[in-house]
């Protein structure tokens, strides 16, 4: 079939066949289909959607466009976790070690941060000496020895997605549930884990702004995972306020370590425990309640922290910064933001808080920006808190004093203040599994 006819068929709301979807994706990867025709089809998909079968076919052909990681040299069940991205989201650094301490292997490939969201690989690279580029044998070896390894994406995972994502980014076709679901799941399925837990963020710091859309995306992704033979579930979690208190690379590792020591902020600890419990549940360790108990014990008895320290050592990192986070290099300058207002913090534009941190050097504006590992923000007051004029609401950290003014303005502009008390959002809105959607009250 000609590409023209495939575009016309989707434009007219008809279902594409497996062969047509394969022809489009393979032809585009080979450079036989020009950007203008691929863009037209993406826009038709954006406008008219895809059936469950079409989305599965799109995911499968994108997954098969590159390497398929074979994790069989690692003994036991392997579980993966994916977050759709957020501000202050350091949960991978906490849940990976908890799950590994409970006997389920974590062989994880993570990404770098871009824009207002951070990436696990950047955070880990704030640990002196830590190597995120390991070859396959080293990667497997670390997992077999310590139960966990986290590395940067290596090889050529789902190159069709890379090419299509770049095109979606410039053609206003990112925000499409079948396109997002197939993009994320093609990479997750290619990464080879037996089971997957998805953390679908919702709110002002996430690209899904409503719970309803987040649930729809989660349902699509869970179906894709289960239909590919991987136990998959998703939690819908709040990203209408930064998670925890710290934003920025080494600041987030420090907070993750504190959480593994049992001293983490309540929201981060709660969310990490539920994510870890669900990873253990999909890996067959028991029901959610039993797994939650196991996850708590791994924090209480220190075994999860020990797993993180062992992984850091095995990947060439300086384990002493995990044992004592005071050993992390500090930013040269700090700057306190004192409240110019009196009232309750009614809302934090979470994307704005992430951008303020990026402006201090903690994040990347473009793919090749260099990041400052010690830069970032420690938040003292969050949504729902009462503040008086002059109260410390956050501390900024940077290696260049000149960055403080604009970052402070951006941070303050991200806050909405009200006179009356404000209700905090739930942390976890719902769980989506093959059994259906379970909303929390
Ligand atoms: N993240 C992805 O990997 N793909 C999308 O389409 C959106 C977010």
Boltz pocket constraint, residues with backbone or C-beta under 6 A from the ligand:
constraints:
  - pocket:
      binder: B
      contacts: [[A, 84], [A, 165], [A, 174], [A, 179], [A, 180], [A, 181], [A, 183], [A, 184]]
      max_distance: 6.0
